[in-house]
Amino acid sequence: ENHVFFMGDNRSDSTDARSWAGTHETSKIVGKVIDIIHDGTNYPGNHVWWINRMVGFIKICWNDILRFFGANI
């Protein structure tokens, strides 16, 4: 109760709760996921993965700015 266990989406090469042994208290959570940047995977043949990550990041920032000024998105 009041503990979480989390895993990264790249289970073969991810730094997540498995690296820290056990579960973690929910009181230590300091943030939440607001969006996921899609198509940002670095894989052979995807030479523009970083552009997709940047576009996703800019969209998240832009939406946060709009919400700050009262937009309902």
LUMLUMDREN-2810 file (N, C-alpha, C; in Angstrom, 1 decimal):
<atoms>
<atom><aa>E</aa><ch>A</ch><at>N</at><xx>0.8</xx><yy>-1.2</yy><zz>0.0</zz></atom>
<atom><aa>E</aa><ch>A</ch><at>CA</at><xx>0.0</xx><yy>0.0</yy><zz>0.0</zz></atom>
<atom><aa>E</aa><ch>A</ch><at>C</at><xx>0.9</xx><yy>1.2</yy><zz>0.0</zz></atom>
<atom><aa>N</aa><ch>A</ch><at>N</at><xx>0.5</xx><yy>2.3</yy><zz>-0.8</zz></atom>
<atom><aa>N</aa><ch>A</ch><at>CA</at><xx>1.2</xx><yy>3.5</yy><zz>-0.9</zz></atom>
<atom><aa>N</aa><ch>A</ch><at>C</at><xx>2.6</xx><yy>3.4</yy><zz>-1.5</zz></atom>
<atom><aa>H</aa><ch>A</ch><at>N</at><xx>2.8</xx><yy>2.3</yy><zz>-2.2</zz></atom>
<atom><aa>H</aa><ch>A</ch><at>CA</at><xx>4.1</xx><yy>2.1</yy><zz>-2.9</zz></atom>
<atom><aa>H</aa><ch>A</ch><at>C</at><xx>3.8</xx><yy>1.8</yy><zz>-4.4</zz></atom>
<atom><aa>V</aa><ch>A</ch><at>N</at><xx>4.8</xx><yy>2.1</yy><zz>-5.2</zz></atom>
<atom><aa>V</aa><ch>A</ch><at>CA</at><xx>4.7</xx><yy>1.8</yy><zz>-6.7</zz></atom>
<atom><aa>V</aa><ch>A</ch><at>C</at><xx>5.9</xx><yy>1.0</yy><zz>-7.1</zz></atom>
<atom><aa>F</aa><ch>A</ch><at>N</at><xx>5.8</xx><yy>0.3</yy><zz>-8.2</zz></atom>
<atom><aa>F</aa><ch>A</ch><at>CA</at><xx>6.9</xx><yy>-0.3</yy><zz>-8.9</zz></atom>
<atom><aa>F</aa><ch>A</ch><at>C</at><xx>6.7</xx><yy>0.1</yy><zz>-10.4</zz></atom>
<atom><aa>F</aa><ch>A</ch><at>N</at><xx>7.7</xx><yy>0.6</yy><zz>-11.0</zz></atom>
<atom><aa>F</aa><ch>A</ch><at>CA</at><xx>7.6</xx><yy>1.0</yy><zz>-12.4</zz></atom>
<atom><aa>F</aa><ch>A</ch><at>C</at><xx>8.8</xx><yy>0.5</yy><zz>-13.2</zz></atom>
<atom><aa>M</aa><ch>A</ch><at>N</at><xx>8.5</xx><yy>0.3</yy><zz>-14.5</zz></atom>
<atom><aa>M</aa><ch>A</ch><at>CA</at><xx>9.5</xx><yy>-0.2</yy><zz>-15.4</zz></atom>
<atom><aa>M</aa><ch>A</ch><at>C</at><xx>9.5</xx><yy>0.7</yy><zz>-16.7</zz></atom>
<atom><aa>G</aa><ch>A</ch><at>N</at><xx>10.7</xx><yy>0.8</yy><zz>-17.3</zz></atom>
<atom><aa>G</aa><ch>A</ch><at>CA</at><xx>10.9</xx><yy>1.5</yy><zz>-18.5</zz></atom>
<atom><aa>G</aa><ch>A</ch><at>C</at><xx>10.3</xx><yy>0.8</yy><zz>-19.7</zz></atom>
<atom><aa>D</aa><ch>A</ch><at>N</at><xx>10.1</xx><yy>1.4</yy><zz>-20.8</zz></atom>
<atom><aa>D</aa><ch>A</ch><at>CA</at><xx>9.6</xx><yy>0.7</yy><zz>-22.0</zz></atom>
<atom><aa>D</aa><ch>A</ch><at>C</at><xx>10.7</xx><yy>0.0</yy><zz>-22.7</zz></atom>
<atom><aa>N</aa><ch>A</ch><at>N</at><xx>11.9</xx><yy>0.2</yy><zz>-22.4</zz></atom>
<atom><aa>N</aa><ch>A</ch><at>CA</at><xx>13.0</xx><yy>-0.6</yy><zz>-23.0</zz></atom>
<atom><aa>N</aa><ch>A</ch><at>C</at><xx>13.6</xx><yy>-1.5</yy><zz>-22.0</zz></atom>
<atom><aa>R</aa><ch>A</ch><at>N</at><xx>12.9</xx><yy>-2.6</yy><zz>-21.8</zz></atom>
<atom><aa>R</aa><ch>A</ch><at>CA</at><xx>13.2</xx><yy>-3.5</yy><zz>-20.7</zz></atom>
<atom><aa>R</aa><ch>A</ch><at>C</at><xx>14.6</xx><yy>-4.1</yy><zz>-20.7</zz></atom>
<atom><aa>S</aa><ch>A</ch><at>N</at><xx>15.2</xx><yy>-4.2</yy><zz>-21.9</zz></atom>
<atom><aa>S</aa><ch>A</ch><at>CA</at><xx>16.5</xx><yy>-4.8</yy><zz>-22.0</zz></atom>
<atom><aa>S</aa><ch>A</ch><at>C</at><xx>17.6</xx><yy>-3.8</yy><zz>-21.7</zz></atom>
<atom><aa>D</aa><ch>A</ch><at>N</at><xx>17.3</xx><yy>-2.5</yy><zz>-21.8</zz></atom>
<atom><aa>D</aa><ch>A</ch><at>CA</at><xx>18.4</xx><yy>-1.5</yy><zz>-21.5</zz></atom>
<atom><aa>D</aa><ch>A</ch><at>C</at><xx>17.7</xx><yy>-0.3</yy><zz>-21.0</zz></atom>
<atom><aa>S</aa><ch>A</ch><at>N</at><xx>17.2</xx><yy>-0.4</yy><zz>-19.8</zz></atom>
<atom><aa>S</aa><ch>A</ch><at>CA</at><xx>16.5</xx><yy>0.7</yy><zz>-19.2</zz></atom>
<atom><aa>S</aa><ch>A</ch><at>C</at><xx>16.9</xx><yy>0.9</yy><zz>-17.7</zz></atom>
<atom><aa>T</aa><ch>A</ch><at>N</at><xx>17.0</xx><yy>2.1</yy><zz>-17.3</zz></atom>
<atom><aa>T</aa><ch>A</ch><at>CA</at><xx>17.3</xx><yy>2.4</yy><zz>-15.9</zz></atom>
<atom><aa>T</aa><ch>A</ch><at>C</at><xx>15.9</xx><yy>2.7</yy><zz>-15.2</zz></atom>
<atom><aa>D</aa><ch>A</ch><at>N</at><xx>15.4</xx><yy>1.8</yy><zz>-14.4</zz></atom>
<atom><aa>D</aa><ch>A</ch><at>CA</at><xx>14.1</xx><yy>1.9</yy><zz>-13.8</zz></atom>
<atom><aa>D</aa><ch>A</ch><at>C</at><xx>14.1</xx><yy>1.3</yy><zz>-12.4</zz></atom>
<atom><aa>A</aa><ch>A</ch><at>N</at><xx>13.0</xx><yy>1.0</yy><zz>-11.9</zz></atom>
<atom><aa>A</aa><ch>A</ch><at>CA</at><xx>12.9</xx><yy>0.5</yy><zz>-10.5</zz></atom>
<atom><aa>A</aa><ch>A</ch><at>C</at><xx>13.6</xx><yy>-0.8</yy><zz>-10.3</zz></atom>
<atom><aa>R</aa><ch>A</ch><at>N</at><xx>13.8</xx><yy>-1.6</yy><zz>-11.3</zz></atom>
<atom><aa>R</aa><ch>A</ch><at>CA</at><xx>14.6</xx><yy>-2.8</yy><zz>-11.2</zz></atom>
<atom><aa>R</aa><ch>A</ch><at>C</at><xx>16.0</xx><yy>-2.5</yy><zz>-10.8</zz></atom>
<atom><aa>S</aa><ch>A</ch><at>N</at><xx>16.6</xx><yy>-1.4</yy><zz>-11.1</zz></atom>
<atom><aa>S</aa><ch>A</ch><at>CA</at><xx>17.9</xx><yy>-1.0</yy><zz>-10.8</zz></atom>
<atom><aa>S</aa><ch>A</ch><at>C</at><xx>18.0</xx><yy>-0.5</yy><zz>-9.3</zz></atom>
<atom><aa>W</aa><ch>A</ch><at>N</at><xx>16.9</xx><yy>-0.2</yy><zz>-8.7</zz></atom>
<atom><aa>W</aa><ch>A</ch><at>CA</at><xx>16.9</xx><yy>0.4</yy><zz>-7.4</zz></atom>
<atom><aa>W</aa><ch>A</ch><at>C</at><xx>16.3</xx><yy>-0.6</yy><zz>-6.3</zz></atom>
<atom><aa>A</aa><ch>A</ch><at>N</at><xx>16.0</xx><yy>-1.8</yy><zz>-6.7</zz></atom>
<atom><aa>A</aa><ch>A</ch><at>CA</at><xx>15.6</xx><yy>-2.8</yy><zz>-5.8</zz></atom>
<atom><aa>A</aa><ch>A</ch><at>C</at><xx>14.3</xx><yy>-2.5</yy><zz>-5.0</zz></atom>
<atom><aa>G</aa><ch>A</ch><at>N</at><xx>13.2</xx><yy>-3.1</yy><zz>-5.4</zz></atom>
<atom><aa>G</aa><ch>A</ch><at>CA</at><xx>12.0</xx><yy>-3.0</yy><zz>-4.6</zz></atom>
<atom><aa>G</aa><ch>A</ch><at>C</at><xx>11.1</xx><yy>-1.9</yy><zz>-5.1</zz></atom>
<atom><aa>T</aa><ch>A</ch><at>N</at><xx>10.1</xx><yy>-1.6</yy><zz>-4.3</zz></atom>
<atom><aa>T</aa><ch>A</ch><at>CA</at><xx>9.1</xx><yy>-0.6</yy><zz>-4.6</zz></atom>
<atom><aa>T</aa><ch>A</ch><at>C</at><xx>9.5</xx><yy>0.8</yy><zz>-4.0</zz></atom>
<atom><aa>H</aa><ch>A</ch><at>N</at><xx>8.7</xx><yy>1.8</yy><zz>-4.4</zz></atom>
<atom><aa>H</aa><ch>A</ch><at>CA</at><xx>9.0</xx><yy>3.2</yy><zz>-3.9</zz></atom>
<atom><aa>H</aa><ch>A</ch><at>C</at><xx>7.8</xx><yy>3.8</yy><zz>-3.4</zz></atom>
<atom><aa>E</aa><ch>A</ch><at>N</at><xx>7.9</xx><yy>4.6</yy><zz>-2.4</zz></atom>
<atom><aa>E</aa><ch>A</ch><at>CA</at><xx>6.8</xx><yy>5.3</yy><zz>-1.8</zz></atom>
<atom><aa>E</aa><ch>A</ch><at>C</at><xx>6.1</xx><yy>6.3</yy><zz>-2.7</zz></atom>
<atom><aa>T</aa><ch>A</ch><at>N</at><xx>4.8</xx><yy>6.3</yy><zz>-2.7</zz></atom>
<atom><aa>T</aa><ch>A</ch><at>CA</at><xx>4.1</xx><yy>7.3</yy><zz>-3.6</zz></atom>
<atom><aa>T</aa><ch>A</ch><at>C</at><xx>4.4</xx><yy>8.7</yy><zz>-3.2</zz></atom>
<atom><aa>S</aa><ch>A</ch><at>N</at><xx>4.7</xx><yy>8.9</yy><zz>-1.9</zz></atom>
<atom><aa>S</aa><ch>A</ch><at>CA</at><xx>5.0</xx><yy>10.3</yy><zz>-1.4</zz></atom>
<atom><aa>S</aa><ch>A</ch><at>C</at><xx>6.3</xx><yy>10.9</yy><zz>-2.1</zz></atom>
<atom><aa>K</aa><ch>A</ch><at>N</at><xx>7.1</xx><yy>10.0</yy><zz>-2.6</zz></atom>
<atom><aa>K</aa><ch>A</ch><at>CA</at><xx>8.4</xx><yy>10.5</yy><zz>-3.2</zz></atom>
<atom><aa>K</aa><ch>A</ch><at>C</at><xx>8.2</xx><yy>10.8</yy><zz>-4.7</zz></atom>
<atom><aa>I</aa><ch>A</ch><at>N</at><xx>7.0</xx><yy>10.6</yy><zz>-5.3</zz></atom>
<atom><aa>I</aa><ch>A</ch><at>CA</at><xx>6.8</xx><yy>11.0</yy><zz>-6.7</zz></atom>
<atom><aa>I</aa><ch>A</ch><at>C</at><xx>6.6</xx><yy>12.5</yy><zz>-6.8</zz></atom>
<atom><aa>V</aa><ch>A</ch><at>N</at><xx>7.4</xx><yy>13.1</yy><zz>-7.7</zz></atom>
<atom><aa>V</aa><ch>A</ch><at>CA</at><xx>7.5</xx><yy>14.6</yy><zz>-7.8</zz></atom>
<atom><aa>V</aa><ch>A</ch><at>C</at><xx>6.9</xx><yy>15.1</yy><zz>-9.1</zz></atom>
<atom><aa>G</aa><ch>A</ch><at>N</at><xx>6.5</xx><yy>14.2</yy><zz>-9.9</zz></atom>
<atom><aa>G</aa><ch>A</ch><at>CA</at><xx>5.9</xx><yy>14.7</yy><zz>-11.2</zz></atom>
<atom><aa>G</aa><ch>A</ch><at>C</at><xx>5.0</xx><yy>13.6</yy><zz>-11.8</zz></atom>
<atom><aa>K</aa><ch>A</ch><at>N</at><xx>4.4</xx><yy>14.0</yy><zz>-12.9</zz></atom>
<atom><aa>K</aa><ch>A</ch><at>CA</at><xx>3.5</xx><yy>13.0</yy><zz>-13.6</zz></atom>
<atom><aa>K</aa><ch>A</ch><at>C</at><xx>3.7</xx><yy>13.2</yy><zz>-15.1</zz></atom>
<atom><aa>V</aa><ch>A</ch><at>N</at><xx>3.4</xx><yy>12.1</yy><zz>-15.9</zz></atom>
<atom><aa>V</aa><ch>A</ch><at>CA</at><xx>3.5</xx><yy>12.2</yy><zz>-17.3</zz></atom>
<atom><aa>V</aa><ch>A</ch><at>C</at><xx>2.3</xx><yy>13.0</yy><zz>-17.8</zz></atom>
<atom><aa>I</aa><ch>A</ch><at>N</at><xx>2.7</xx><yy>14.0</yy><zz>-18.7</zz></atom>
<atom><aa>I</aa><ch>A</ch><at>CA</at><xx>1.6</xx><yy>14.8</yy><zz>-19.3</zz></atom>
<atom><aa>I</aa><ch>A</ch><at>C</at><xx>1.4</xx><yy>14.5</yy><zz>-20.8</zz></atom>
<atom><aa>D</aa><ch>A</ch><at>N</at><xx>2.5</xx><yy>13.9</yy><zz>-21.4</zz></atom>
<atom><aa>D</aa><ch>A</ch><at>CA</at><xx>2.4</xx><yy>13.6</yy><zz>-22.8</zz></atom>
<atom><aa>D</aa><ch>A</ch><at>C</at><xx>3.6</xx><yy>12.7</yy><zz>-23.1</zz></atom>
<atom><aa>I</aa><ch>A</ch><at>N</at><xx>3.5</xx><yy>12.0</yy><zz>-24.2</zz></atom>
<atom><aa>I</aa><ch>A</ch><at>CA</at><xx>4.6</xx><yy>11.1</yy><zz>-24.6</zz></atom>
<atom><aa>I</aa><ch>A</ch><at>C</at><xx>5.0</xx><yy>11.6</yy><zz>-26.0</zz></atom>
<atom><aa>I</aa><ch>A</ch><at>N</at><xx>6.3</xx><yy>11.7</yy><zz>-26.1</zz></atom>
<atom><aa>I</aa><ch>A</ch><at>CA</at><xx>6.9</xx><yy>12.1</yy><zz>-27.4</zz></atom>
<atom><aa>I</aa><ch>A</ch><at>C</at><xx>7.0</xx><yy>10.9</yy><zz>-28.3</zz></atom>
<atom><aa>H</aa><ch>A</ch><at>N</at><xx>6.2</xx><yy>10.9</yy><zz>-29.4</zz></atom>
<atom><aa>H</aa><ch>A</ch><at>CA</at><xx>6.1</xx><yy>9.8</yy><zz>-30.3</zz></atom>
<atom><aa>H</aa><ch>A</ch><at>C</at><xx>7.2</xx><yy>9.8</yy><zz>-31.3</zz></atom>
<atom><aa>D</aa><ch>A</ch><at>N</at><xx>7.4</xx><yy>8.7</yy><zz>-31.9</zz></atom>
<atom><aa>D</aa><ch>A</ch><at>CA</at><xx>8.4</xx><yy>8.6</yy><zz>-33.0</zz></atom>
<atom><aa>D</aa><ch>A</ch><at>C</at><xx>9.8</xx><yy>9.1</yy><zz>-32.7</zz></atom>
<atom><aa>G</aa><ch>A</ch><at>N</at><xx>10.2</xx><yy>9.0</yy><zz>-31.5</zz></atom>
<atom><aa>G</aa><ch>A</ch><at>CA</at><xx>11.5</xx><yy>9.5</yy><zz>-31.2</zz></atom>
<atom><aa>G</aa><ch>A</ch><at>C</at><xx>12.5</xx><yy>8.4</yy><zz>-30.9</zz></atom>
<atom><aa>T</aa><ch>A</ch><at>N</at><xx>12.3</xx><yy>7.2</yy><zz>-31.4</zz></atom>
<atom><aa>T</aa><ch>A</ch><at>CA</at><xx>13.2</xx><yy>6.1</yy><zz>-31.2</zz></atom>
<atom><aa>T</aa><ch>A</ch><at>C</at><xx>14.4</xx><yy>6.2</yy><zz>-32.1</zz></atom>
<atom><aa>N</aa><ch>A</ch><at>N</at><xx>15.5</xx><yy>5.9</yy><zz>-31.5</zz></atom>
<atom><aa>N</aa><ch>A</ch><at>CA</at><xx>16.8</xx><yy>5.9</yy><zz>-32.2</zz></atom>
<atom><aa>N</aa><ch>A</ch><at>C</at><xx>17.0</xx><yy>4.4</yy><zz>-32.7</zz></atom>
<atom><aa>Y</aa><ch>A</ch><at>N</at><xx>16.7</xx><yy>4.1</yy><zz>-33.9</zz></atom>
<atom><aa>Y</aa><ch>A</ch><at>CA</at><xx>16.9</xx><yy>2.7</yy><zz>-34.4</zz></atom>
<atom><aa>Y</aa><ch>A</ch><at>C</at><xx>17.6</xx><yy>2.8</yy><zz>-35.8</zz></atom>
<atom><aa>P</aa><ch>A</ch><at>N</at><xx>18.3</xx><yy>1.8</yy><zz>-36.2</zz></atom>
<atom><aa>P</aa><ch>A</ch><at>CA</at><xx>19.0</xx><yy>1.8</yy><zz>-37.5</zz></atom>
<atom><aa>P</aa><ch>A</ch><at>C</at><xx>18.0</xx><yy>2.2</yy><zz>-38.6</zz></atom>
<atom><aa>G</aa><ch>A</ch><at>N</at><xx>18.4</xx><yy>3.2</yy><zz>-39.4</zz></atom>
<atom><aa>G</aa><ch>A</ch><at>CA</at><xx>17.6</xx><yy>3.6</yy><zz>-40.5</zz></atom>
<atom><aa>G</aa><ch>A</ch><at>C</at><xx>16.8</xx><yy>4.9</yy><zz>-40.2</zz></atom>
<atom><aa>N</aa><ch>A</ch><at>N</at><xx>16.6</xx><yy>5.2</yy><zz>-38.9</zz></atom>
<atom><aa>N</aa><ch>A</ch><at>CA</at><xx>15.9</xx><yy>6.4</yy><zz>-38.5</zz></atom>
<atom><aa>N</aa><ch>A</ch><at>C</at><xx>16.9</xx><yy>7.5</yy><zz>-38.2</zz></atom>
<atom><aa>H</aa><ch>A</ch><at>N</at><xx>17.3</xx><yy>8.2</yy><zz>-39.2</zz></atom>
<atom><aa>H</aa><ch>A</ch><at>CA</at><xx>18.4</xx><yy>9.2</yy><zz>-39.0</zz></atom>
<atom><aa>H</aa><ch>A</ch><at>C</at><xx>17.9</xx><yy>10.5</yy><zz>-38.5</zz></atom>
<atom><aa>V</aa><ch>A</ch><at>N</at><xx>16.5</xx><yy>10.7</yy><zz>-38.5</zz></atom>
<atom><aa>V</aa><ch>A</ch><at>CA</at><xx>16.0</xx><yy>12.0</yy><zz>-38.0</zz></atom>
<atom><aa>V</aa><ch>A</ch><at>C</at><xx>15.2</xx><yy>11.8</yy><zz>-36.7</zz></atom>
<atom><aa>W</aa><ch>A</ch><at>N</at><xx>15.5</xx><yy>10.8</yy><zz>-35.9</zz></atom>
<atom><aa>W</aa><ch>A</ch><at>CA</at><xx>14.8</xx><yy>10.5</yy><zz>-34.7</zz></atom>
<atom><aa>W</aa><ch>A</ch><at>C</at><xx>14.9</xx><yy>11.8</yy><zz>-33.8</zz></atom>
<atom><aa>W</aa><ch>A</ch><at>N</at><xx>16.0</xx><yy>12.5</yy><zz>-33.8</zz></atom>
<atom><aa>W</aa><ch>A</ch><at>CA</at><xx>16.1</xx><yy>13.6</yy><zz>-32.9</zz></atom>
<atom><aa>W</aa><ch>A</ch><at>C</at><xx>15.2</xx><yy>14.8</yy><zz>-33.3</zz></atom>
<atom><aa>I</aa><ch>A</ch><at>N</at><xx>14.9</xx><yy>14.9</yy><zz>-34.6</zz></atom>
<atom><aa>I</aa><ch>A</ch><at>CA</at><xx>14.0</xx><yy>15.9</yy><zz>-35.0</zz></atom>
<atom><aa>I</aa><ch>A</ch><at>C</at><xx>12.6</xx><yy>15.6</yy><zz>-34.5</zz></atom>
<atom><aa>N</aa><ch>A</ch><at>N</at><xx>12.2</xx><yy>14.3</yy><zz>-34.6</zz></atom>
<atom><aa>N</aa><ch>A</ch><at>CA</at><xx>10.9</xx><yy>14.0</yy><zz>-34.1</zz></atom>
<atom><aa>N</aa><ch>A</ch><at>C</at><xx>10.8</xx><yy>14.2</yy><zz>-32.6</zz></atom>
<atom><aa>R</aa><ch>A</ch><at>N</at><xx>11.8</xx><yy>13.9</yy><zz>-31.8</zz></atom>
<atom><aa>R</aa><ch>A</ch><at>CA</at><xx>11.8</xx><yy>14.2</yy><zz>-30.4</zz></atom>
<atom><aa>R</aa><ch>A</ch><at>C</at><xx>11.7</xx><yy>15.7</yy><zz>-30.1</zz></atom>
<atom><aa>M</aa><ch>A</ch><at>N</at><xx>12.4</xx><yy>16.5</yy><zz>-30.8</zz></atom>
<atom><aa>M</aa><ch>A</ch><at>CA</at><xx>12.3</xx><yy>18.0</yy><zz>-30.7</zz></atom>
<atom><aa>M</aa><ch>A</ch><at>C</at><xx>10.9</xx><yy>18.5</yy><zz>-31.0</zz></atom>
<atom><aa>V</aa><ch>A</ch><at>N</at><xx>10.3</xx><yy>18.0</yy><zz>-32.1</zz></atom>
<atom><aa>V</aa><ch>A</ch><at>CA</at><xx>9.0</xx><yy>18.5</yy><zz>-32.4</zz></atom>
<atom><aa>V</aa><ch>A</ch><at>C</at><xx>8.0</xx><yy>18.1</yy><zz>-31.3</zz></atom>
<atom><aa>G</aa><ch>A</ch><at>N</at><xx>8.1</xx><yy>16.9</yy><zz>-30.8</zz></atom>
<atom><aa>G</aa><ch>A</ch><at>CA</at><xx>7.3</xx><yy>16.5</yy><zz>-29.7</zz></atom>
<atom><aa>G</aa><ch>A</ch><at>C</at><xx>7.4</xx><yy>17.3</yy><zz>-28.4</zz></atom>
<atom><aa>F</aa><ch>A</ch><at>N</at><xx>8.7</xx><yy>17.6</yy><zz>-28.1</zz></atom>
<atom><aa>F</aa><ch>A</ch><at>CA</at><xx>9.0</xx><yy>18.5</yy><zz>-27.0</zz></atom>
<atom><aa>F</aa><ch>A</ch><at>C</at><xx>8.4</xx><yy>19.9</yy><zz>-27.1</zz></atom>
<atom><aa>I</aa><ch>A</ch><at>N</at><xx>8.6</xx><yy>20.4</yy><zz>-28.3</zz></atom>
<atom><aa>I</aa><ch>A</ch><at>CA</at><xx>8.0</xx><yy>21.8</yy><zz>-28.6</zz></atom>
<atom><aa>I</aa><ch>A</ch><at>C</at><xx>6.5</xx><yy>21.8</yy><zz>-28.5</zz></atom>
<atom><aa>K</aa><ch>A</ch><at>N</at><xx>5.8</xx><yy>20.7</yy><zz>-29.0</zz></atom>
<atom><aa>K</aa><ch>A</ch><at>CA</at><xx>4.4</xx><yy>20.7</yy><zz>-28.8</zz></atom>
<atom><aa>K</aa><ch>A</ch><at>C</at><xx>4.0</xx><yy>20.6</yy><zz>-27.4</zz></atom>
<atom><aa>I</aa><ch>A</ch><at>N</at><xx>4.7</xx><yy>19.9</yy><zz>-26.6</zz></atom>
<atom><aa>I</aa><ch>A</ch><at>CA</at><xx>4.4</xx><yy>19.8</yy><zz>-25.1</zz></atom>
<atom><aa>I</aa><ch>A</ch><at>C</at><xx>4.5</xx><yy>21.2</yy><zz>-24.5</zz></atom>
<atom><aa>C</aa><ch>A</ch><at>N</at><xx>5.6</xx><yy>21.9</yy><zz>-24.8</zz></atom>
<atom><aa>C</aa><ch>A</ch><at>CA</at><xx>5.9</xx><yy>23.2</yy><zz>-24.2</zz></atom>
<atom><aa>C</aa><ch>A</ch><at>C</at><xx>4.8</xx><yy>24.2</yy><zz>-24.7</zz></atom>
<atom><aa>W</aa><ch>A</ch><at>N</at><xx>4.5</xx><yy>24.2</yy><zz>-26.0</zz></atom>
<atom><aa>W</aa><ch>A</ch><at>CA</at><xx>3.5</xx><yy>25.1</yy><zz>-26.5</zz></atom>
<atom><aa>W</aa><ch>A</ch><at>C</at><xx>2.1</xx><yy>24.8</yy><zz>-25.8</zz></atom>
<atom><aa>N</aa><ch>A</ch><at>N</at><xx>1.7</xx><yy>23.6</yy><zz>-25.6</zz></atom>
<atom><aa>N</aa><ch>A</ch><at>CA</at><xx>0.5</xx><yy>23.3</yy><zz>-25.0</zz></atom>
<atom><aa>N</aa><ch>A</ch><at>C</at><xx>0.5</xx><yy>23.8</yy><zz>-23.5</zz></atom>
<atom><aa>D</aa><ch>A</ch><at>N</at><xx>1.6</xx><yy>23.7</yy><zz>-22.8</zz></atom>
<atom><aa>D</aa><ch>A</ch><at>CA</at><xx>1.7</xx><yy>24.2</yy><zz>-21.5</zz></atom>
<atom><aa>D</aa><ch>A</ch><at>C</at><xx>1.6</xx><yy>25.7</yy><zz>-21.4</zz></atom>
<atom><aa>I</aa><ch>A</ch><at>N</at><xx>2.2</xx><yy>26.4</yy><zz>-22.4</zz></atom>
<atom><aa>I</aa><ch>A</ch><at>CA</at><xx>2.0</xx><yy>27.8</yy><zz>-22.5</zz></atom>
<atom><aa>I</aa><ch>A</ch><at>C</at><xx>0.6</xx><yy>28.2</yy><zz>-22.7</zz></atom>
<atom><aa>L</aa><ch>A</ch><at>N</at><xx>-0.1</xx><yy>27.5</yy><zz>-23.6</zz></atom>
<atom><aa>L</aa><ch>A</ch><at>CA</at><xx>-1.5</xx><yy>27.8</yy><zz>-23.9</zz></atom>
<atom><aa>L</aa><ch>A</ch><at>C</at><xx>-2.4</xx><yy>27.5</yy><zz>-22.6</zz></atom>
<atom><aa>R</aa><ch>A</ch><at>N</at><xx>-2.1</xx><yy>26.4</yy><zz>-21.9</zz></atom>
<atom><aa>R</aa><ch>A</ch><at>CA</at><xx>-2.8</xx><yy>26.1</yy><zz>-20.7</zz></atom>
<atom><aa>R</aa><ch>A</ch><at>C</at><xx>-2.6</xx><yy>27.2</yy><zz>-19.6</zz></atom>
<atom><aa>F</aa><ch>A</ch><at>N</at><xx>-1.4</xx><yy>27.7</yy><zz>-19.5</zz></atom>
<atom><aa>F</aa><ch>A</ch><at>CA</at><xx>-1.0</xx><yy>28.8</yy><zz>-18.6</zz></atom>
<atom><aa>F</aa><ch>A</ch><at>C</at><xx>-1.9</xx><yy>30.0</yy><zz>-18.8</zz></atom>
<atom><aa>F</aa><ch>A</ch><at>N</at><xx>-2.2</xx><yy>30.3</yy><zz>-20.1</zz></atom>
<atom><aa>F</aa><ch>A</ch><at>CA</at><xx>-3.0</xx><yy>31.5</yy><zz>-20.4</zz></atom>
<atom><aa>F</aa><ch>A</ch><at>C</at><xx>-4.5</xx><yy>31.2</yy><zz>-20.5</zz></atom>
<atom><aa>G</aa><ch>A</ch><at>N</at><xx>-4.9</xx><yy>30.0</yy><zz>-20.0</zz></atom>
<atom><aa>G</aa><ch>A</ch><at>CA</at><xx>-6.3</xx><yy>29.7</yy><zz>-19.9</zz></atom>
<atom><aa>G</aa><ch>A</ch><at>C</at><xx>-6.9</xx><yy>28.9</yy><zz>-21.1</zz></atom>
<atom><aa>A</aa><ch>A</ch><at>N</at><xx>-6.1</xx><yy>28.4</yy><zz>-22.0</zz></atom>
<atom><aa>A</aa><ch>A</ch><at>CA</at><xx>-6.7</xx><yy>27.6</yy><zz>-23.1</zz></atom>
<atom><aa>A</aa><ch>A</ch><at>C</at><xx>-7.1</xx><yy>26.3</yy><zz>-22.5</zz></atom>
<atom><aa>N</aa><ch>A</ch><at>N</at><xx>-8.2</xx><yy>25.8</yy><zz>-23.1</zz></atom>
<atom><aa>N</aa><ch>A</ch><at>CA</at><xx>-8.8</xx><yy>24.5</yy><zz>-22.6</zz></atom>
<atom><aa>N</aa><ch>A</ch><at>C</at><xx>-8.4</xx><yy>23.4</yy><zz>-23.6</zz></atom>
<atom><aa>I</aa><ch>A</ch><at>N</at><xx>-7.2</xx><yy>22.9</yy><zz>-23.5</zz></atom>
<atom><aa>I</aa><ch>A</ch><at>CA</at><xx>-6.7</xx><yy>21.8</yy><zz>-24.4</zz></atom>
<atom><aa>I</aa><ch>A</ch><at>C</at><xx>-6.4</xx><yy>20.6</yy><zz>-23.6</zz></atom>
</atoms>
